[in-house]
Amino acid sequence: MKTSGQPFRWRRVLRPAVRWLVLVAAVALAWPLRQESFTSVLLPAVSPFVAVASAISVRAVGVLALLAVPVVVLVLVFHRWFCRYGCPVGLLQELVARLRPNAGKPWRKWPSLGHWLLLLTLGGALLGYPLFLWLDPLALFNGFLNAWRRPLALVTLLTGLGLPALLLLELAVPRLWCRRVCPLGAAQDLLAGPRRWWWAKSRAKVTEPAPGAKAKPGRRRVLAALAGAAGALTIKSARGATPPPLRPPGSLDEPRFTGVCVRCGNCAQVCPSKIIQPDLGASGAAGLLTPQLRFGDDYCREDCHRCNEVCPSGAIARLALPDKRRHVIGLAMVDLDRCLLVQGRECTACIQKCPYQAIAMRSTDGGFSNEPCVVPDRCNGCGACEAACPTRPVRAMRVRPQAASRVVQNA
């Protein structure tokens, strides 16, 4: 079959159709206005960049990492297959690039920054802190959609700025991200490297380079990985003994959490209490936009473990409900100077609200006065007491983070 004297090529029709179907599917998976949105975990989980780097960081291969296996297999056979057919961000960038059809390609002379970002991330992952994992384009796409979750607020919209930033970059320098910066694309190059070398070797006679020239690229890769490891060690050491913000139950320890978290927004999207909010600087620049807990009007409910089911990178562990109830978020503390009960007023809100019976009443002044006290072995820091405390503007019951992790035995 011919069209205008040229042979009809199915690829010209098939590729755009597949890409649009993938974009529609990606939006449907991460659509933020549904009552339930557990499918949003699937999109960033299929990224080989996220799967490999997070598995190295947490020293385990989770169930979600298996979702990336088909993509890895296809990339091994078809170089950059995912870029051409499976990346919704790539399609959006192509649409933006059409606004500047006559733009030049200055990036052709630039080095491949994406390969260095990949090596730095993998080197950091060896020490538990993948430096640039949050630059995964699927995580950025997911984060943009989840930023529009209800209730809509400016602080949540900030978590979705990654994708608009990529599109503005595309408008300024078309194809720069995909060709020179994207670490997911670089991961595909790395996976396809052995096959491409074998194919070139079998199809043509390759002139053997000088020994020094042959080893030079390998040395650079090793140095980049070592630099990533050094960067990870520096960031982890800089945390010191400062107590971290309150993180969702099952979170990694703070020195690793801010690196492994990809800021996809899934945990905040599925939380029924709406207590998961973006960190705007409480943990420093390294933790910017990572999830933290704020017990304003609600708490981490004892019958919910949704955030433990939707993290694609392993920053929040996949915990069953009984294990989640035992995992400690922080420790409740009483400010006796603000407590209404200590002031002689009728109030037992924290005692009545605590689902773990972790707050008890004790007598003082020889039995003439009462005050609440926290039983540390029973408290997992769910925040029910803080949410129920009627004192304003500062509450007498506050959950404080702890530098050392522990597990409640009787929750």
C-alpha positions as a Markdown table, in Angstrom:
| # | Residue | x | y | z |
|---|---|---|---|---|
| 1 | Met | 0.0 | 0.0 | 0.0 |
| 2 | Lys | 1.3 | 3.4 | -1.0 |
| 3 | Thr | 0.4 | 6.9 | 0.0 |
| 4 | Ser | 1.5 | 9.9 | -2.2 |
| 5 | Gly | 4.2 | 7.7 | -3.8 |
| 6 | Gln | 5.7 | 6.7 | -0.5 |
| 7 | Pro | 5.3 | 3.3 | 1.2 |
| 8 | Phe | 2.8 | 3.2 | 4.0 |
| 9 | Arg | 4.6 | 2.7 | 7.4 |
| 10 | Trp | 2.5 | 1.4 | 10.3 |
| 11 | Arg | 5.0 | 2.9 | 12.7 |
| 12 | Arg | 3.9 | 6.4 | 11.7 |
| 13 | Val | 0.4 | 5.6 | 12.8 |
| 14 | Leu | 1.1 | 3.1 | 15.6 |
| 15 | Arg | 3.6 | 5.1 | 17.6 |
| 16 | Pro | 1.4 | 8.3 | 18.1 |
| 17 | Ala | -1.6 | 6.1 | 18.9 |
| 18 | Val | 0.3 | 4.1 | 21.5 |
| 19 | Arg | 1.8 | 7.3 | 23.0 |
| 20 | Trp | -1.6 | 8.9 | 23.4 |
| 21 | Leu | -3.1 | 5.8 | 24.9 |
| 22 | Val | -0.2 | 5.7 | 27.4 |
| 23 | Leu | -0.8 | 9.4 | 28.3 |
| 24 | Val | -4.5 | 8.7 | 28.8 |
| 25 | Ala | -3.8 | 5.6 | 30.9 |
| 26 | Ala | -1.2 | 7.5 | 33.0 |
| 27 | Val | -3.7 | 10.3 | 33.8 |
| 28 | Ala | -6.3 | 7.7 | 34.6 |
| 29 | Leu | -4.0 | 5.8 | 37.0 |
| 30 | Ala | -3.0 | 9.0 | 38.9 |
| 31 | Trp | -6.2 | 10.9 | 38.6 |
| 32 | Pro | -6.4 | 12.8 | 42.0 |
| 33 | Leu | -10.2 | 13.5 | 42.2 |
| 34 | Arg | -11.3 | 10.0 | 42.8 |
| 35 | Gln | -12.4 | 8.7 | 46.2 |
| 36 | Glu | -9.7 | 6.0 | 46.0 |
| 37 | Ser | -6.5 | 6.3 | 44.1 |
| 38 | Phe | -4.4 | 3.3 | 44.9 |
| 39 | Thr | -3.6 | 2.8 | 41.2 |
| 40 | Ser | -1.4 | 6.0 | 41.3 |
| 41 | Val | 1.4 | 3.8 | 42.6 |
| 42 | Leu | 1.7 | 2.0 | 39.3 |
| 43 | Leu | 3.1 | 4.8 | 37.2 |
| 44 | Pro | 6.3 | 5.6 | 39.1 |
| 45 | Ala | 6.8 | 2.0 | 40.0 |
| 46 | Val | 7.4 | 0.9 | 36.4 |
| 47 | Ser | 10.4 | 3.2 | 36.1 |
| 48 | Pro | 13.6 | 1.2 | 36.0 |
| 49 | Phe | 15.5 | 4.2 | 37.4 |
| 50 | Val | 13.2 | 4.2 | 40.6 |
| 51 | Ala | 13.1 | 0.4 | 40.9 |
| 52 | Val | 16.9 | -0.2 | 40.7 |
| 53 | Ala | 18.1 | 2.8 | 42.7 |
| 54 | Ser | 15.5 | 2.3 | 45.5 |
| 55 | Ala | 16.2 | -1.5 | 45.7 |
| 56 | Ile | 19.9 | -0.7 | 46.2 |
| 57 | Ser | 19.1 | 1.9 | 48.8 |
| 58 | Val | 16.7 | -0.1 | 50.9 |
| 59 | Arg | 18.6 | -3.4 | 50.4 |
| 60 | Ala | 15.5 | -5.2 | 49.3 |
| 61 | Val | 13.4 | -5.8 | 46.2 |
| 62 | Gly | 9.8 | -5.1 | 46.9 |
| 63 | Val | 6.7 | -6.4 | 45.1 |
| 64 | Leu | 6.3 | -3.1 | 43.3 |
| 65 | Ala | 9.8 | -3.3 | 41.9 |
| 66 | Leu | 8.6 | -6.3 | 39.9 |
| 67 | Leu | 6.4 | -3.9 | 37.9 |
| 68 | Ala | 9.5 | -2.5 | 36.3 |
| 69 | Val | 10.7 | -5.9 | 35.0 |
| 70 | Pro | 8.7 | -5.9 | 31.7 |
| 71 | Val | 10.0 | -2.4 | 31.0 |
| 72 | Val | 13.6 | -3.6 | 31.7 |
| 73 | Val | 13.2 | -6.6 | 29.4 |
| 74 | Leu | 11.8 | -4.4 | 26.5 |
| 75 | Val | 14.6 | -1.9 | 27.0 |
| 76 | Leu | 17.2 | -4.6 | 26.8 |
| 77 | Val | 15.8 | -5.6 | 23.4 |
| 78 | Phe | 14.7 | -2.2 | 22.0 |
| 79 | His | 17.0 | 0.7 | 22.9 |
| 80 | Arg | 15.0 | 3.7 | 24.4 |
| 81 | Trp | 11.8 | 1.8 | 23.8 |
| 82 | Phe | 10.2 | 3.4 | 26.8 |
| 83 | Cys | 11.2 | 6.9 | 25.7 |
| 84 | Arg | 9.6 | 6.4 | 22.3 |
| 85 | Tyr | 6.4 | 4.6 | 23.4 |
| 86 | Gly | 5.8 | 4.6 | 27.1 |
| 87 | Cys | 6.8 | 8.0 | 28.6 |
| 88 | Pro | 3.8 | 10.4 | 29.0 |
| 89 | Val | 6.2 | 13.2 | 29.9 |
| 90 | Gly | 8.0 | 12.7 | 26.6 |
| 91 | Leu | 4.7 | 13.2 | 24.6 |
| 92 | Leu | 3.9 | 16.4 | 26.5 |
| 93 | Gln | 7.4 | 17.7 | 25.8 |
| 94 | Glu | 7.0 | 16.9 | 22.1 |
| 95 | Leu | 3.7 | 18.9 | 22.0 |
| 96 | Val | 5.5 | 21.9 | 23.7 |
| 97 | Ala | 8.4 | 21.6 | 21.3 |
| 98 | Arg | 6.0 | 22.1 | 18.4 |
| 99 | Leu | 5.5 | 25.7 | 19.6 |
| 100 | Arg | 9.1 | 26.4 | 18.4 |
| 101 | Pro | 9.4 | 24.4 | 15.2 |
| 102 | Asn | 12.5 | 26.4 | 14.0 |
| 103 | Ala | 14.4 | 26.2 | 17.3 |
| 104 | Gly | 18.0 | 25.0 | 17.0 |
| 105 | Lys | 19.6 | 22.1 | 18.7 |
| 106 | Pro | 22.5 | 23.6 | 20.8 |
| 107 | Trp | 22.3 | 20.6 | 23.1 |
| 108 | Arg | 24.0 | 18.4 | 20.5 |
| 109 | Lys | 27.4 | 19.7 | 21.6 |
| 110 | Trp | 26.6 | 19.4 | 25.3 |
| 111 | Pro | 27.7 | 16.4 | 27.5 |
| 112 | Ser | 25.1 | 13.9 | 28.6 |
| 113 | Leu | 24.2 | 15.2 | 32.1 |
| 114 | Gly | 21.7 | 12.4 | 32.5 |
| 115 | His | 24.4 | 9.7 | 32.6 |
| 116 | Trp | 26.2 | 11.6 | 35.4 |
| 117 | Leu | 23.0 | 12.1 | 37.3 |
| 118 | Leu | 22.3 | 8.3 | 37.0 |
| 119 | Leu | 25.8 | 7.4 | 38.2 |
| 120 | Leu | 25.7 | 9.8 | 41.0 |
| 121 | Thr | 22.3 | 8.4 | 42.1 |
| 122 | Leu | 23.5 | 4.8 | 41.9 |
| 123 | Gly | 26.7 | 5.6 | 43.8 |
| 124 | Gly | 24.7 | 7.4 | 46.5 |
| 125 | Ala | 22.2 | 4.5 | 46.6 |
| 126 | Leu | 25.0 | 2.2 | 47.7 |
| 127 | Leu | 25.1 | 4.2 | 50.9 |
| 128 | Gly | 21.3 | 4.4 | 51.2 |
| 129 | Tyr | 20.9 | 7.9 | 49.7 |
| 130 | Pro | 20.1 | 8.0 | 46.0 |
| 131 | Leu | 20.9 | 11.7 | 45.3 |
| 132 | Phe | 18.6 | 12.4 | 42.3 |
| 133 | Leu | 15.9 | 9.8 | 42.5 |
| 134 | Trp | 13.3 | 12.6 | 42.7 |
| 135 | Leu | 14.2 | 13.6 | 39.1 |
| 136 | Asp | 12.4 | 10.6 | 37.7 |
| 137 | Pro | 10.0 | 12.0 | 35.1 |
| 138 | Leu | 7.2 | 9.5 | 36.0 |
| 139 | Ala | 7.4 | 10.6 | 39.6 |
| 140 | Leu | 7.3 | 14.2 | 38.5 |
| 141 | Phe | 4.2 | 13.5 | 36.4 |
| 142 | Asn | 2.6 | 11.7 | 39.2 |
| 143 | Gly | 3.4 | 14.5 | 41.6 |
| 144 | Phe | 1.8 | 17.1 | 39.4 |
| 145 | Leu | -1.5 | 15.2 | 39.2 |
| 146 | Asn | -1.5 | 14.5 | 43.0 |
| 147 | Ala | -0.9 | 18.2 | 43.7 |
| 148 | Trp | -4.5 | 18.8 | 42.6 |
| 149 | Arg | -6.0 | 16.6 | 45.3 |
| 150 | Arg | -8.8 | 17.8 | 47.6 |
| 151 | Pro | -8.8 | 20.0 | 49.5 |
| 152 | Leu | -6.9 | 22.2 | 47.1 |
| 153 | Ala | -4.3 | 24.3 | 48.8 |
| 154 | Leu | -1.3 | 26.4 | 47.7 |
| 155 | Val | 1.1 | 24.2 | 49.8 |
| 156 | Thr | 0.0 | 21.1 | 48.0 |
| 157 | Leu | 0.2 | 22.7 | 44.6 |
| 158 | Leu | 3.9 | 23.4 | 45.2 |
| 159 | Thr | 4.5 | 19.6 | 45.1 |
| 160 | Gly | 3.4 | 19.6 | 41.5 |
| 161 | Leu | 5.9 | 22.2 | 40.1 |
| 162 | Gly | 8.3 | 19.6 | 38.7 |
| 163 | Leu | 6.4 | 18.8 | 35.5 |
| 164 | Pro | 5.7 | 22.5 | 34.6 |
| 165 | Ala | 9.4 | 23.2 | 35.1 |
| 166 | Leu | 10.3 | 20.4 | 32.6 |
| 167 | Leu | 7.8 | 21.8 | 30.1 |
| 168 | Leu | 9.2 | 25.3 | 30.5 |
| 169 | Leu | 12.7 | 23.9 | 30.0 |
| 170 | Glu | 11.4 | 22.2 | 26.8 |
| 171 | Leu | 10.0 | 25.5 | 25.6 |
| 172 | Ala | 13.3 | 27.2 | 26.2 |
| 173 | Val | 15.6 | 24.5 | 24.8 |
| 174 | Pro | 13.6 | 21.8 | 22.9 |
| 175 | Arg | 14.7 | 18.2 | 23.4 |
| 176 | Leu | 17.3 | 19.1 | 26.0 |
| 177 | Trp | 15.7 | 17.1 | 28.8 |
| 178 | Cys | 15.1 | 13.9 | 26.8 |
| 179 | Arg | 18.4 | 14.0 | 25.0 |
| 180 | Arg | 20.8 | 15.2 | 27.6 |
| 181 | Val | 19.3 | 15.4 | 31.1 |
| 182 | Cys | 16.7 | 12.7 | 31.9 |
| 183 | Pro | 18.1 | 10.1 | 34.2 |
| 184 | Leu | 15.4 | 7.6 | 33.2 |
| 185 | Gly | 16.6 | 7.8 | 29.6 |
| 186 | Ala | 20.2 | 7.4 | 30.8 |
| 187 | Ala | 19.1 | 4.3 | 32.7 |
| 188 | Gln | 17.8 | 2.8 | 29.5 |
| 189 | Asp | 21.1 | 3.6 | 27.8 |
| 190 | Leu | 23.0 | 1.8 | 30.6 |
| 191 | Leu | 20.7 | -1.3 | 30.3 |
| 192 | Ala | 21.0 | -1.4 | 26.6 |
| 193 | Gly | 24.8 | -0.9 | 26.6 |
| 194 | Pro | 25.9 | -4.5 | 26.5 |
| 195 | Arg | 23.5 | -5.4 | 23.7 |
| 196 | Arg | 24.4 | -2.4 | 21.6 |
| 197 | Trp | 28.1 | -3.2 | 22.0 |
| 198 | Trp | 27.6 | -6.9 | 21.0 |
| 199 | Trp | 25.5 | -5.8 | 18.0 |
| 200 | Ala | 28.2 | -3.4 | 16.8 |
| 201 | Lys | 30.8 | -6.0 | 17.3 |
| 202 | Ser | 29.0 | -8.6 | 15.3 |
| 203 | Arg | 28.1 | -6.3 | 12.4 |
| 204 | Ala | 31.4 | -4.6 | 11.8 |
| 205 | Lys | 35.1 | -4.8 | 12.5 |
| 206 | Val | 35.8 | -2.6 | 15.4 |
| 207 | Thr | 39.2 | -1.1 | 15.6 |
| 208 | Glu | 40.8 | -1.8 | 19.0 |
| 209 | Pro | 41.5 | 1.5 | 20.8 |
| 210 | Ala | 44.6 | 2.2 | 22.7 |
| 211 | Pro | 44.6 | 0.7 | 26.2 |
| 212 | Gly | 44.4 | 4.1 | 27.9 |
| 213 | Ala | 41.5 | 5.3 | 25.8 |
| 214 | Lys | 39.6 | 2.0 | 26.4 |
| 215 | Ala | 39.7 | 2.4 | 30.1 |
| 216 | Lys | 39.0 | 6.1 | 30.3 |
| 217 | Pro | 35.2 | 6.0 | 30.1 |
| 218 | Gly | 35.1 | 3.2 | 32.7 |
| 219 | Arg | 37.3 | 5.2 | 35.1 |
| 220 | Arg | 34.9 | 8.2 | 34.7 |
| 221 | Arg | 31.9 | 6.1 | 35.6 |
| 222 | Val | 33.6 | 4.7 | 38.6 |
| 223 | Leu | 34.6 | 8.2 | 39.7 |
| 224 | Ala | 31.1 | 9.5 | 39.2 |
| 225 | Ala | 29.7 | 6.6 | 41.3 |
| 226 | Leu | 32.2 | 7.4 | 44.0 |
| 227 | Ala | 31.3 | 11.0 | 43.9 |
| 228 | Gly | 27.7 | 10.0 | 44.4 |
| 229 | Ala | 28.6 | 7.9 | 47.4 |
| 230 | Ala | 30.6 | 10.8 | 48.9 |
| 231 | Gly | 27.7 | 13.2 | 48.3 |
| 232 | Ala | 25.3 | 10.7 | 50.0 |
| 233 | Leu | 27.7 | 10.3 | 53.0 |
| 234 | Thr | 27.9 | 14.1 | 53.3 |
| 235 | Ile | 24.2 | 14.7 | 53.3 |
| 236 | Lys | 23.6 | 11.8 | 55.8 |
| 237 | Ser | 26.3 | 13.1 | 58.1 |
| 238 | Ala | 24.9 | 16.7 | 58.0 |
| 239 | Arg | 21.7 | 15.6 | 59.6 |
| 240 | Gly | 23.5 | 15.1 | 62.9 |
| 241 | Ala | 21.3 | 14.4 | 65.9 |
| 242 | Thr | 18.6 | 16.9 | 65.0 |
| 243 | Pro | 15.1 | 15.3 | 65.5 |
| 244 | Pro | 13.4 | 14.8 | 62.1 |
| 245 | Pro | 9.9 | 15.9 | 61.3 |
| 246 | Leu | 7.1 | 13.5 | 61.9 |
| 247 | Arg | 7.0 | 11.1 | 59.0 |
| 248 | Pro | 4.3 | 8.6 | 57.9 |
| 249 | Pro | 4.4 | 5.2 | 59.7 |
| 250 | Gly | 6.9 | 2.8 | 58.3 |
| 251 | Ser | 9.1 | 5.5 | 56.9 |
| 252 | Leu | 12.9 | 4.9 | 56.6 |
| 253 | Asp | 15.2 | 6.6 | 59.0 |
| 254 | Glu | 15.6 | 10.3 | 58.3 |
| 255 | Pro | 19.1 | 10.2 | 56.7 |
| 256 | Arg | 17.7 | 7.8 | 54.0 |
| 257 | Phe | 14.1 | 8.9 | 53.8 |
| 258 | Thr | 14.8 | 12.3 | 52.1 |
| 259 | Gly | 16.9 | 10.6 | 49.4 |
| 260 | Val | 14.6 | 7.6 | 48.7 |
| 261 | Cys | 11.4 | 9.5 | 48.6 |
| 262 | Val | 10.5 | 10.6 | 45.0 |
| 263 | Arg | 7.9 | 13.2 | 46.0 |
| 264 | Cys | 5.2 | 11.6 | 44.0 |
| 265 | Gly | 2.4 | 12.6 | 46.4 |
| 266 | Asn | 0.8 | 9.2 | 46.6 |
| 267 | Cys | 0.8 | 8.9 | 50.4 |
| 268 | Ala | -0.8 | 12.3 | 50.8 |
| 269 | Gln | -3.4 | 11.5 | 48.1 |
| 270 | Val | -4.7 | 8.4 | 49.7 |
| 271 | Cys | -4.6 | 9.6 | 53.4 |
| 272 | Pro | -8.2 | 9.8 | 54.6 |
| 273 | Ser | -7.2 | 12.1 | 57.5 |
| 274 | Lys | -5.4 | 14.6 | 55.2 |
| 275 | Ile | -2.6 | 14.9 | 57.8 |
| 276 | Ile | 0.2 | 14.3 | 55.3 |
| 277 | Gln | 1.5 | 17.6 | 54.1 |
| 278 | Pro | 4.7 | 18.6 | 52.1 |
| 279 | Asp | 7.7 | 19.5 | 54.1 |
| 280 | Leu | 8.6 | 23.2 | 53.3 |
| 281 | Gly | 12.0 | 23.2 | 55.0 |
| 282 | Ala | 11.6 | 21.6 | 58.5 |
| 283 | Ser | 14.2 | 19.0 | 57.5 |
| 284 | Gly | 16.4 | 21.3 | 55.4 |
| 285 | Ala | 16.8 | 21.6 | 51.6 |
| 286 | Ala | 17.4 | 17.8 | 51.3 |
| 287 | Gly | 13.9 | 17.1 | 52.6 |
| 288 | Leu | 12.1 | 19.8 | 50.6 |
| 289 | Leu | 8.5 | 18.6 | 49.6 |
| 290 | Thr | 8.9 | 15.2 | 51.3 |
| 291 | Pro | 5.8 | 14.1 | 53.3 |
| 292 | Gln | 5.4 | 15.0 | 56.9 |
| 293 | Leu | 2.6 | 14.7 | 59.4 |
| 294 | Arg | 0.6 | 17.6 | 60.8 |
| 295 | Phe | -2.0 | 16.7 | 63.5 |
| 296 | Gly | -4.4 | 19.7 | 63.1 |
| 297 | Asp | -7.9 | 18.3 | 63.0 |
| 298 | Asp | -7.3 | 14.6 | 62.6 |
| 299 | Tyr | -4.8 | 11.9 | 63.4 |
| 300 | Cys | -3.2 | 8.8 | 62.0 |
| 301 | Arg | -6.1 | 6.4 | 62.3 |
| 302 | Glu | -5.7 | 3.0 | 63.8 |
| 303 | Asp | -7.8 | 1.3 | 61.1 |
| 304 | Cys | -5.8 | 2.7 | 58.1 |
| 305 | His | -2.5 | 1.9 | 56.4 |
| 306 | Arg | -3.1 | 3.3 | 53.0 |
| 307 | Cys | 0.1 | 5.2 | 52.8 |
| 308 | Asn | 2.0 | 1.9 | 53.4 |
| 309 | Glu | 0.5 | 0.5 | 50.2 |
| 310 | Val | 1.2 | 3.2 | 47.6 |
| 311 | Cys | 4.9 | 4.2 | 48.0 |
| 312 | Pro | 6.7 | 3.2 | 44.8 |
| 313 | Ser | 10.3 | 3.7 | 46.1 |
| 314 | Gly | 10.2 | 2.0 | 49.5 |
| 315 | Ala | 10.6 | 5.3 | 51.4 |
| 316 | Ile | 7.5 | 4.1 | 53.3 |
| 317 | Ala | 7.5 | 0.4 | 53.9 |
| 318 | Arg | 4.6 | -1.8 | 52.9 |
| 319 | Leu | 3.2 | -2.7 | 56.3 |
| 320 | Ala | 0.2 | -4.8 | 57.2 |
| 321 | Leu | -2.3 | -3.0 | 59.5 |
| 322 | Pro | -1.1 | -4.8 | 62.7 |
| 323 | Asp | 2.5 | -3.9 | 61.9 |
| 324 | Lys | 1.6 | -0.3 | 61.1 |
| 325 | Arg | -0.2 | 0.1 | 64.5 |
| 326 | Arg | 3.0 | -1.0 | 66.2 |
| 327 | His | 5.3 | 1.3 | 64.3 |
| 328 | Val | 6.2 | 4.4 | 66.2 |
| 329 | Ile | 5.8 | 7.8 | 64.5 |
| 330 | Gly | 6.8 | 9.8 | 67.6 |
| 331 | Leu | 6.0 | 10.2 | 71.3 |
| 332 | Ala | 3.2 | 12.3 | 72.8 |
| 333 | Met | 4.2 | 14.8 | 75.5 |
| 334 | Val | 2.2 | 16.9 | 77.9 |
| 335 | Asp | 2.8 | 20.5 | 78.5 |
| 336 | Leu | 1.5 | 20.7 | 82.1 |
| 337 | Asp | 1.6 | 24.5 | 82.1 |
| 338 | Arg | -1.1 | 24.5 | 79.4 |
| 339 | Cys | -3.1 | 21.5 | 80.4 |
| 340 | Leu | -6.7 | 22.4 | 81.4 |
| 341 | Leu | -6.9 | 19.5 | 83.8 |
| 342 | Val | -3.9 | 20.7 | 85.7 |
| 343 | Gln | -5.5 | 24.1 | 85.9 |
| 344 | Gly | -8.5 | 22.6 | 87.7 |
| 345 | Arg | -10.8 | 22.5 | 84.7 |
| 346 | Glu | -12.8 | 19.5 | 83.5 |
| 347 | Cys | -11.0 | 18.0 | 80.5 |
| 348 | Thr | -10.0 | 14.4 | 79.7 |
| 349 | Ala | -10.2 | 14.8 | 75.9 |
| 350 | Cys | -6.7 | 13.2 | 75.3 |
| 351 | Ile | -7.4 | 10.2 | 77.5 |
| 352 | Gln | -10.8 | 9.5 | 75.9 |
| 353 | Lys | -9.5 | 9.9 | 72.4 |
| 354 | Cys | -6.3 | 7.8 | 72.6 |
| 355 | Pro | -7.0 | 4.5 | 70.7 |
| 356 | Tyr | -4.1 | 2.8 | 72.4 |
| 357 | Gln | -4.8 | 3.7 | 76.0 |
| 358 | Ala | -1.4 | 5.3 | 76.1 |
| 359 | Ile | -2.5 | 8.3 | 78.3 |
| 360 | Ala | -3.3 | 7.7 | 81.9 |
| 361 | Met | -4.4 | 9.8 | 84.8 |
| 362 | Arg | -2.2 | 10.1 | 87.9 |
| 363 | Ser | -2.7 | 11.9 | 91.2 |
| 364 | Thr | -0.5 | 14.7 | 92.5 |
| 365 | Asp | -0.4 | 16.8 | 95.6 |
| 366 | Gly | -1.3 | 13.9 | 97.8 |
| 367 | Gly | -4.3 | 13.0 | 95.8 |
| 368 | Phe | -5.8 | 16.5 | 95.6 |
| 369 | Ser | -5.0 | 17.1 | 91.9 |
| 370 | Asn | -4.8 | 15.0 | 88.7 |
| 371 | Glu | -2.8 | 15.3 | 85.6 |
| 372 | Pro | -2.4 | 13.2 | 82.4 |
| 373 | Cys | 0.7 | 11.3 | 81.7 |
| 374 | Val | 1.9 | 9.3 | 78.7 |
| 375 | Val | 2.8 | 5.6 | 78.8 |
| 376 | Pro | 5.7 | 5.5 | 76.4 |
| 377 | Asp | 5.5 | 1.7 | 75.9 |
| 378 | Arg | 2.0 | 2.1 | 74.5 |
| 379 | Cys | 2.2 | 5.4 | 72.6 |
| 380 | Asn | 3.0 | 5.2 | 68.8 |
| 381 | Gly | 2.6 | 8.9 | 68.2 |
| 382 | Cys | -0.7 | 8.6 | 66.2 |
| 383 | Gly | -1.6 | 12.2 | 67.1 |
| 384 | Ala | -5.1 | 11.5 | 68.4 |
| 385 | Cys | -4.4 | 13.3 | 71.7 |
| 386 | Glu | -3.0 | 16.3 | 69.9 |
| 387 | Ala | -5.9 | 16.6 | 67.5 |
| 388 | Ala | -8.4 | 16.3 | 70.4 |
| 389 | Cys | -6.6 | 18.8 | 72.7 |
| 390 | Pro | -8.8 | 21.9 | 73.1 |
| 391 | Thr | -6.1 | 24.4 | 74.2 |
| 392 | Arg | -5.4 | 27.1 | 71.6 |
| 393 | Pro | -3.3 | 28.4 | 69.9 |
| 394 | Val | -0.6 | 26.0 | 71.3 |
| 395 | Arg | -1.9 | 22.6 | 72.4 |
| 396 | Ala | -1.0 | 21.0 | 75.6 |
| 397 | Met | -0.6 | 17.6 | 73.9 |
| 398 | Arg | 2.1 | 17.5 | 71.2 |
| 399 | Val | 3.6 | 14.6 | 69.4 |
| 400 | Arg | 7.4 | 15.0 | 69.1 |
| 401 | Pro | 9.7 | 13.1 | 66.7 |
| 402 | Gln | 12.3 | 10.8 | 68.1 |
| 403 | Ala | 15.8 | 10.4 | 66.8 |
| 404 | Ala | 15.9 | 6.6 | 67.6 |
| 405 | Ser | 13.2 | 4.3 | 66.2 |
| 406 | Arg | 11.3 | 1.9 | 68.3 |
| 407 | Val | 8.3 | -0.4 | 68.1 |
| 408 | Val | 5.3 | -0.5 | 70.4 |
| 409 | Gln | 4.7 | -4.0 | 71.7 |
| 410 | Asn | 1.1 | -3.8 | 72.8 |
| 411 | Ala | -0.6 | -1.7 | 70.1 |
